[in-house]
Amino acid sequence: MPGLLGRTVEFLREALRDNDEEFTTGPIGRALGLLAVPMMLEMAMESIFAVVDIAFVSRLGTDAVAAVGITEALVTVLYAVAIGLGMGVTAMVSRRIGSKDVDGAARVTGQSIWIGLLMSIVIGVIGVIYARNLLELMGASEGVIRQGAGFTAVLLGGSFSIVYLFLLNAAFRGAGDAAVALRSLWIANGVNIVLDPCFIFGIGPFPEMGVTGAAVATTIGRGTGVAYQLWFLLNGRGRLHFAARHLGFRGTLAWRLVRISLGGIAQFLIATASWIALMRIIAMFGSSAIAAYTIALRMMEFIFLPAWGLGNAAATLVGQNLGAGKPDRAEASAWRAAKYNVVFMTSAAAVMFVFAKTITGWFTLDPDVLELGANCLRIIAIGFPLYAAGMTIVQAMNGAGDTETPMTLNLVAFWLVQIPLAFVLATRFPFGANGVFIAEVVAESLLTILCIIVFRRGGWKTHAA
């Protein structure tokens, strides 16, 4: 046992430090583990932002929690675009790293920086000017708008911190420098955890800003993480060997990146629009229902994002192995990652199902919020095993550059099934808000089944990136 423990500790150390491991040769399990450990921890760090914010904001009351929840529903549109572009970056960088075109991988990263800048400016201006209007559009009450308008304006106004955190980490992941991406999130979260209570409650010399303070702390934290990313990148360290010359704008390459990313962006916009529609349906049942759903989603993100990290590892392995001309190894990597993810999320589902009320009680004492939040956790946990396989296979196809197929399947599962079913179950049957949670399980399970069927056909293996 000491020998096994020692080998495990040494493997974790290797996974968490910069290494020159070759991911297109050797045991697939080892390659997957070296990538998955930092990527899962990276995504766990991303989920901590939302959990920390809601933990502090929950002390300000139900309207404050609802304000964060509705704003996060809006901000997920930004996440959708950033993550979708990140998919294109990962696919193109990993394919070039696999084919030993390191200079080409760095050029792709340079184009992503220009695209991110343009996107940040557009979203930032819209967010600052129309913060109140956006909350009104989401059906927020006057009390929620009063508390949440500043939060929305700051979070969207500082969108550069979200955009670059996702895009640059996508480049690092595609190159195989997963530990760098993890460190940037460690830094960002550390700053956010320290500053959150300071800006929210006015501790020491800091102004008391209430809900808005949470957005200020988060933006500063993420901005610090981006500063670390740029420092590492511009120092020419790691596998990308980035230099100032790679910042030169190349229209053809930039358009190719955008074109590949469009399917990924559409995937998340489809899913996000569906989620916003679900939040709008839940808003029909009042602030307690919104708060319950917000709390439940934060805890589910704590599981989903690490699981998504394992999917990111599969995407990197698929891209690099396709670049190295090894499609069979790419497929085997995807199935191995899916198996590991099913084990992880099934275990998490069991814990969440049994302790649903206890977990919800960490964030609220309101009996209505507590009951609805626990119901949400239990219902959605039932679908975790299928979600695990589905999200891994989707990421594998995205890693191959085939973002269009998952986009189409998302459209079917979320818009043609989830939204209509949620509305009917919530308003035409005696389920209330619980009907929305049931519809989520049905839609996600359908998406998994469809993705597995398509993945087995193998068309993604010949997709250009």
C-alpha positions as CSV (number, residue, x, y, z in Angstrom):
1,M,0.0,0.0,0.0
2,P,2.8,2.5,0.8
3,G,4.2,1.8,-2.7
4,L,0.9,2.4,-4.4
5,L,0.3,5.5,-2.3
6,G,3.8,6.8,-3.2
7,R,3.2,6.2,-6.9
8,T,-0.1,7.9,-6.8
9,V,1.3,11.0,-5.0
10,E,4.2,11.2,-7.5
11,F,1.7,10.9,-10.4
12,L,-0.4,13.7,-9.0
13,R,2.8,15.9,-8.6
14,E,3.7,15.2,-12.2
15,A,0.2,16.1,-13.4
16,L,0.3,19.4,-11.5
17,R,3.6,20.6,-12.7
18,D,4.9,21.6,-16.2
19,N,6.1,18.5,-18.1
20,D,7.1,17.5,-21.5
21,E,5.0,14.3,-21.7
22,E,4.1,13.1,-25.2
23,F,0.4,12.4,-25.3
24,T,0.2,10.6,-28.7
25,T,2.3,7.7,-27.5
26,G,2.4,5.4,-24.5
27,P,-0.5,4.2,-22.3
28,I,-3.8,6.1,-22.9
29,G,-4.7,5.9,-19.2
30,R,-1.5,7.7,-18.2
31,A,-1.9,10.4,-20.9
32,L,-5.5,10.9,-19.9
33,G,-4.7,11.1,-16.2
34,L,-1.9,13.7,-16.7
35,L,-4.3,15.9,-18.6
36,A,-7.5,15.2,-16.6
37,V,-6.2,15.9,-13.1
38,P,-5.3,19.6,-13.7
39,M,-8.2,20.1,-16.1
40,M,-10.8,18.7,-13.6
41,L,-9.2,20.9,-10.8
42,E,-9.3,23.8,-13.2
43,M,-13.0,23.5,-13.8
44,A,-13.5,23.0,-10.1
45,M,-11.8,26.3,-9.5
46,E,-14.1,27.9,-12.0
47,S,-17.2,26.6,-10.2
48,I,-15.8,28.0,-6.9
49,F,-16.4,31.5,-8.2
50,A,-20.1,31.0,-8.3
51,V,-20.2,29.1,-5.0
52,V,-18.2,31.7,-3.1
53,D,-20.3,34.6,-4.5
54,I,-23.6,32.9,-3.6
55,A,-22.3,31.9,-0.2
56,F,-21.6,35.6,0.8
57,V,-24.5,37.1,-1.1
58,S,-27.0,34.7,0.5
59,R,-26.5,36.7,3.7
60,L,-28.1,39.7,2.0
61,G,-31.5,38.0,1.5
62,T,-33.6,36.2,-1.1
63,D,-33.7,39.2,-3.6
64,A,-29.9,39.4,-3.6
65,V,-29.6,35.7,-4.4
66,A,-32.2,36.0,-7.1
67,A,-30.3,39.0,-8.6
68,V,-27.2,36.9,-8.8
69,G,-29.1,34.0,-10.3
70,I,-30.8,36.1,-13.0
71,T,-27.5,37.9,-13.9
72,E,-25.7,34.6,-14.1
73,A,-28.4,33.4,-16.5
74,L,-27.5,36.4,-18.7
75,V,-23.7,36.0,-18.2
76,T,-24.0,32.4,-19.5
77,V,-24.5,33.9,-22.9
78,L,-21.0,35.4,-22.6
79,Y,-19.7,32.0,-21.3
80,A,-21.3,30.4,-24.3
81,V,-19.4,32.5,-26.7
82,A,-16.1,32.3,-24.8
83,I,-16.4,28.5,-24.3
84,G,-17.5,28.0,-28.0
85,L,-14.5,30.0,-29.2
86,G,-12.3,28.1,-26.8
87,M,-13.4,24.9,-28.4
88,G,-12.1,26.1,-31.8
89,V,-8.9,27.2,-30.1
90,T,-8.4,23.8,-28.4
91,A,-9.2,21.9,-31.6
92,M,-6.8,23.9,-33.8
93,V,-4.0,24.2,-31.3
94,S,-4.1,20.5,-30.3
95,R,-4.2,19.4,-34.0
96,R,-1.1,21.4,-34.7
97,I,0.8,20.3,-31.6
98,G,0.0,16.7,-32.5
99,S,1.5,17.2,-36.0
100,K,4.5,19.0,-34.4
101,D,3.6,22.4,-35.9
102,V,4.4,24.4,-32.8
103,D,4.7,27.7,-34.6
104,G,1.2,27.2,-36.1
105,A,-0.3,26.5,-32.7
106,A,1.2,29.8,-31.4
107,R,-0.3,31.7,-34.4
108,V,-3.7,30.3,-33.6
109,T,-3.4,31.6,-30.1
110,G,-2.4,35.0,-31.4
111,Q,-5.6,35.2,-33.4
112,S,-7.7,34.2,-30.4
113,I,-6.3,37.3,-28.5
114,W,-7.6,39.7,-31.2
115,I,-11.0,38.0,-31.4
116,G,-11.3,38.1,-27.6
117,L,-10.5,41.8,-27.5
118,L,-13.2,42.7,-30.0
119,M,-15.8,40.5,-28.2
120,S,-15.0,42.0,-24.8
121,I,-15.5,45.5,-26.0
122,V,-18.9,44.8,-27.6
123,I,-20.2,42.9,-24.6
124,G,-18.8,45.3,-22.1
125,V,-20.4,48.4,-23.6
126,I,-23.8,46.6,-24.0
127,G,-23.7,45.3,-20.4
128,V,-22.9,48.7,-18.8
129,I,-25.5,50.7,-20.7
130,Y,-28.4,48.2,-20.6
131,A,-27.9,46.4,-17.3
132,R,-31.4,47.4,-15.9
133,N,-33.1,46.6,-19.2
134,L,-31.6,43.2,-19.3
135,L,-32.8,42.4,-15.8
136,E,-36.3,43.7,-16.7
137,L,-36.3,41.5,-19.8
138,M,-35.6,38.5,-17.5
139,G,-38.7,39.2,-15.5
140,A,-36.9,40.4,-12.3
141,S,-38.9,42.3,-9.7
142,E,-38.1,45.9,-8.8
143,G,-36.3,44.8,-5.6
144,V,-34.1,42.4,-7.6
145,I,-33.3,45.0,-10.2
146,R,-32.4,47.6,-7.5
147,Q,-29.9,45.2,-5.9
148,G,-28.7,43.5,-9.1
149,A,-28.2,46.3,-11.7
150,G,-24.8,47.2,-10.4
151,F,-23.8,43.5,-10.2
152,T,-24.8,43.0,-13.9
153,A,-23.1,46.1,-15.1
154,V,-19.8,45.3,-13.4
155,L,-19.7,41.7,-14.4
156,L,-20.6,42.3,-18.1
157,G,-18.4,45.5,-18.2
158,G,-15.4,43.5,-17.1
159,S,-16.2,40.7,-19.6
160,F,-12.6,40.7,-20.8
161,S,-11.6,38.8,-17.7
162,I,-14.0,36.0,-18.4
163,V,-13.3,35.9,-22.2
164,Y,-9.5,35.7,-21.9
165,L,-9.6,33.3,-19.0
166,F,-11.5,30.9,-21.2
167,L,-9.6,31.5,-24.5
168,L,-6.1,31.4,-23.2
169,N,-6.8,28.4,-21.0
170,A,-8.2,26.7,-24.1
171,A,-4.9,27.3,-25.9
172,F,-2.9,26.0,-22.9
173,R,-5.1,22.9,-22.7
174,G,-4.9,22.2,-26.4
175,A,-1.1,22.4,-26.2
176,G,-1.1,20.0,-23.2
177,D,-0.1,22.7,-20.7
178,A,-3.0,21.9,-18.4
179,A,-1.1,22.8,-15.2
180,V,-0.7,26.4,-16.4
181,A,-4.5,26.8,-16.9
182,L,-5.0,25.4,-13.4
183,R,-2.6,27.8,-11.8
184,S,-4.4,30.8,-13.4
185,L,-7.6,29.7,-11.8
186,W,-5.9,29.2,-8.5
187,I,-4.7,32.8,-8.5
188,A,-8.0,34.1,-9.7
189,N,-10.0,32.3,-7.0
190,G,-7.6,33.2,-4.3
191,V,-8.0,36.9,-5.0
192,N,-11.8,36.5,-5.3
193,I,-12.2,34.7,-2.0
194,V,-10.2,37.4,-0.2
195,L,-11.9,40.3,-1.8
196,D,-15.5,39.1,-1.9
197,P,-16.4,39.8,1.8
198,C,-14.3,43.0,1.7
199,F,-16.3,44.6,-1.1
200,I,-19.7,43.1,-0.2
201,F,-19.7,44.0,3.5
202,G,-17.2,46.9,3.5
203,I,-14.5,45.3,5.6
204,G,-11.6,47.6,6.6
205,P,-10.8,50.3,4.0
206,F,-13.1,48.7,1.4
207,P,-16.4,50.3,0.5
208,E,-19.6,48.4,1.3
209,M,-21.1,47.6,-2.1
210,G,-23.5,44.8,-1.4
211,V,-24.3,42.5,-4.3
212,T,-22.2,44.7,-6.7
213,G,-19.2,44.1,-4.5
214,A,-19.3,40.4,-5.5
215,A,-19.0,41.3,-9.1
216,V,-16.1,43.7,-8.4
217,A,-14.2,41.1,-6.5
218,T,-14.8,38.4,-9.1
219,T,-13.7,40.7,-11.9
220,I,-10.5,41.7,-10.1
221,G,-9.8,38.0,-9.3
222,R,-10.3,36.9,-12.9
223,G,-8.3,39.8,-14.2
224,T,-5.4,38.8,-12.0
225,G,-5.6,35.3,-13.5
226,V,-5.5,36.7,-17.0
227,A,-2.4,38.8,-16.1
228,Y,-0.7,35.5,-15.1
229,Q,-1.7,33.8,-18.3
230,L,-0.3,36.6,-20.4
231,W,2.9,36.7,-18.4
232,F,3.4,33.0,-18.9
233,L,2.5,33.2,-22.6
234,L,4.6,36.2,-23.5
235,N,7.7,34.8,-21.7
236,G,7.7,32.0,-24.3
237,R,7.4,29.2,-21.8
238,G,5.5,26.0,-22.1
239,R,4.7,24.1,-25.3
240,L,3.3,27.0,-27.3
241,H,6.6,28.9,-27.5
242,F,4.7,32.1,-28.0
243,A,6.4,35.3,-29.2
244,A,5.3,38.9,-30.0
245,R,5.4,38.0,-33.7
246,H,2.5,35.6,-33.3
247,L,0.3,38.5,-32.4
248,G,0.3,39.6,-36.0
249,F,-3.2,39.5,-37.4
250,R,-3.8,36.9,-40.0
251,G,-7.3,37.3,-41.5
252,T,-7.5,33.8,-43.1
253,L,-6.4,32.0,-40.0
254,A,-8.7,34.1,-37.8
255,W,-11.6,33.4,-40.0
256,R,-10.9,29.7,-39.9
257,L,-10.8,29.8,-36.1
258,V,-14.1,31.7,-36.1
259,R,-15.7,29.3,-38.6
260,I,-14.7,26.2,-36.5
261,S,-15.8,27.9,-33.3
262,L,-19.3,28.9,-34.7
263,G,-20.6,25.4,-34.1
264,G,-19.2,25.4,-30.5
265,I,-20.7,28.9,-29.9
266,A,-24.0,27.8,-31.3
267,Q,-23.9,24.7,-29.0
268,F,-23.7,26.8,-25.9
269,L,-26.0,29.6,-27.2
270,I,-28.6,26.9,-27.8
271,A,-28.1,25.5,-24.3
272,T,-27.9,28.9,-22.7
273,A,-31.0,30.2,-24.4
274,S,-32.8,27.1,-23.2
275,W,-31.5,27.7,-19.7
276,I,-32.7,31.3,-19.8
277,A,-36.1,30.1,-21.0
278,L,-36.2,27.7,-18.0
279,M,-35.3,30.5,-15.6
280,R,-38.1,32.5,-17.1
281,I,-40.5,29.7,-16.5
282,I,-39.3,29.3,-12.9
283,A,-39.7,33.0,-12.4
284,M,-43.4,32.5,-12.7
285,F,-43.3,30.8,-9.3
286,G,-41.6,33.8,-7.5
287,S,-38.2,34.8,-6.0
288,S,-38.1,31.7,-3.8
289,A,-38.2,29.4,-6.8
290,I,-35.5,31.5,-8.6
291,A,-33.3,31.4,-5.4
292,A,-33.8,27.6,-5.0
293,Y,-32.8,27.0,-8.7
294,T,-29.8,29.3,-8.4
295,I,-28.5,27.6,-5.3
296,A,-29.1,24.1,-6.8
297,L,-27.3,25.1,-10.0
298,R,-24.3,26.4,-8.1
299,M,-23.9,23.0,-6.4
300,M,-24.5,21.1,-9.7
301,E,-21.8,23.3,-11.3
302,F,-19.4,22.1,-8.6
303,I,-19.9,18.6,-10.1
304,F,-20.5,19.4,-13.8
305,L,-17.4,21.6,-14.2
306,P,-14.8,19.0,-13.0
307,A,-16.6,16.4,-15.1
308,W,-16.4,18.8,-18.0
309,G,-12.7,19.1,-17.3
310,L,-12.4,15.3,-17.9
311,G,-14.2,15.9,-21.2
312,N,-11.6,18.7,-22.0
313,A,-8.9,16.1,-21.5
314,A,-10.6,13.9,-24.0
315,A,-10.8,16.8,-26.5
316,T,-7.1,17.5,-26.2
317,L,-6.2,13.8,-26.7
318,V,-8.5,13.5,-29.7
319,G,-7.1,16.6,-31.3
320,Q,-3.5,15.7,-30.8
321,N,-3.9,12.1,-31.9
322,L,-5.8,13.1,-35.0
323,G,-3.0,15.5,-35.7
324,A,-0.5,12.7,-35.3
325,G,-2.5,10.5,-37.7
326,K,-3.8,8.1,-35.0
327,P,-7.6,8.2,-35.3
328,D,-8.1,4.8,-33.5
329,R,-6.1,6.0,-30.5
330,A,-8.2,9.2,-30.5
331,E,-11.4,7.1,-30.3
332,A,-10.0,4.8,-27.6
333,S,-9.1,7.9,-25.6
334,A,-12.6,9.3,-25.8
335,W,-14.2,6.0,-24.6
336,R,-11.8,5.7,-21.7
337,A,-12.5,9.3,-20.6
338,A,-16.3,8.6,-20.8
339,K,-15.9,5.5,-18.6
340,Y,-14.0,7.5,-15.9
341,N,-16.5,10.3,-16.0
342,V,-19.4,7.9,-15.5
343,V,-17.8,6.6,-12.4
344,F,-17.1,10.1,-11.1
345,M,-20.5,11.5,-11.7
346,T,-22.4,8.4,-10.4
347,S,-20.6,8.7,-7.1
348,A,-21.4,12.4,-7.0
349,A,-25.0,11.7,-7.8
350,A,-25.4,9.3,-4.8
351,V,-24.0,11.9,-2.4
352,M,-26.1,14.7,-3.8
353,F,-29.3,12.6,-3.7
354,V,-28.9,11.5,-0.1
355,F,-27.7,14.9,1.3
356,A,-29.8,17.2,-1.0
357,K,-31.5,19.1,1.9
358,T,-28.3,19.4,3.9
359,I,-26.5,20.8,0.9
360,T,-29.2,23.3,0.1
361,G,-29.3,24.3,3.8
362,W,-25.8,25.6,3.6
363,F,-27.1,28.5,1.6
364,T,-30.6,29.2,3.0
365,L,-32.9,28.8,5.9
366,D,-36.0,29.8,4.0
367,P,-38.3,26.7,4.1
368,D,-39.7,27.2,0.6
369,V,-36.2,27.7,-0.9
370,L,-34.9,24.7,1.0
371,E,-37.6,22.4,-0.2
372,L,-37.5,23.4,-3.9
373,G,-33.7,23.4,-3.9
374,A,-33.5,19.9,-2.4
375,N,-36.0,18.6,-5.0
376,C,-34.0,20.1,-7.8
377,L,-30.8,18.4,-6.7
378,R,-32.4,15.0,-6.2
379,I,-34.3,15.1,-9.6
380,I,-31.3,16.2,-11.7
381,A,-28.9,13.8,-9.9
382,I,-30.8,10.9,-11.3
383,G,-29.5,11.8,-14.8
384,F,-25.8,12.2,-13.8
385,P,-24.5,8.9,-15.1
386,L,-25.9,9.6,-18.6
387,Y,-24.8,13.2,-18.5
388,A,-21.2,12.0,-17.7
389,A,-21.0,9.9,-20.9
390,G,-22.7,12.5,-23.0
391,M,-20.6,15.5,-22.1
392,T,-17.4,13.5,-22.7
393,I,-18.4,12.3,-26.1
394,V,-19.5,15.8,-27.1
395,Q,-16.2,17.2,-26.1
396,A,-14.4,14.5,-28.0
397,M,-16.2,15.5,-31.2
398,N,-15.5,19.2,-30.5
399,G,-11.8,18.3,-30.0
400,A,-11.8,16.9,-33.5
401,G,-13.2,20.2,-34.8
402,D,-16.6,18.7,-35.5
403,T,-18.6,21.3,-33.6
404,E,-21.6,21.3,-36.0
405,T,-22.9,17.8,-35.1
406,P,-23.2,18.5,-31.3
407,M,-24.8,21.8,-32.3
408,T,-27.6,20.1,-34.2
409,L,-28.2,17.6,-31.4
410,N,-28.3,20.4,-28.8
411,L,-31.0,22.1,-30.9
412,V,-33.1,19.0,-30.9
413,A,-32.7,18.1,-27.2
414,F,-33.0,21.6,-25.7
415,W,-35.3,23.6,-28.0
416,L,-37.5,20.9,-29.4
417,V,-37.8,18.8,-26.3
418,Q,-36.6,20.6,-23.1
419,I,-38.3,24.0,-23.3
420,P,-41.8,22.8,-24.4
421,L,-41.7,19.9,-22.0
422,A,-40.7,22.1,-19.1
423,F,-43.5,24.6,-19.8
424,V,-46.1,21.8,-20.0
425,L,-45.0,20.0,-16.9
426,A,-44.7,23.2,-14.9
427,T,-48.0,24.8,-16.0
428,R,-50.3,22.0,-17.2
429,F,-49.5,19.4,-14.6
430,P,-49.3,19.6,-10.8
431,F,-45.4,19.6,-10.7
432,G,-44.9,23.4,-10.6
433,A,-41.2,24.3,-10.7
434,N,-40.3,20.6,-10.2
435,G,-41.6,20.0,-13.8
436,V,-38.7,22.2,-15.1
437,F,-36.2,19.9,-13.3
438,I,-37.8,16.8,-14.7
439,A,-37.6,18.2,-18.3
440,E,-33.9,18.9,-17.8
441,V,-33.2,15.2,-17.0
442,V,-35.2,14.0,-20.0
443,A,-33.5,16.4,-22.5
444,E,-30.0,15.7,-21.2
445,S,-30.5,12.0,-21.3
446,L,-31.8,12.2,-24.9
447,L,-28.8,14.3,-25.9
448,T,-26.4,11.7,-24.6
449,I,-28.1,8.8,-26.5
450,L,-28.1,10.8,-29.7
451,C,-24.4,11.8,-29.3
452,I,-23.2,8.2,-28.7
453,I,-25.1,7.0,-31.8
454,V,-23.5,9.6,-34.0
455,F,-20.0,9.2,-32.4
456,R,-19.9,5.5,-33.2
457,R,-20.4,6.3,-36.9
458,G,-16.9,7.9,-36.9
459,G,-17.5,10.9,-39.2
460,W,-15.6,13.1,-36.8
461,K,-12.3,11.3,-37.5
462,T,-12.1,13.0,-41.0
463,H,-13.1,16.5,-39.9
464,A,-10.6,19.3,-40.7
465,A,-9.4,21.6,-38.0
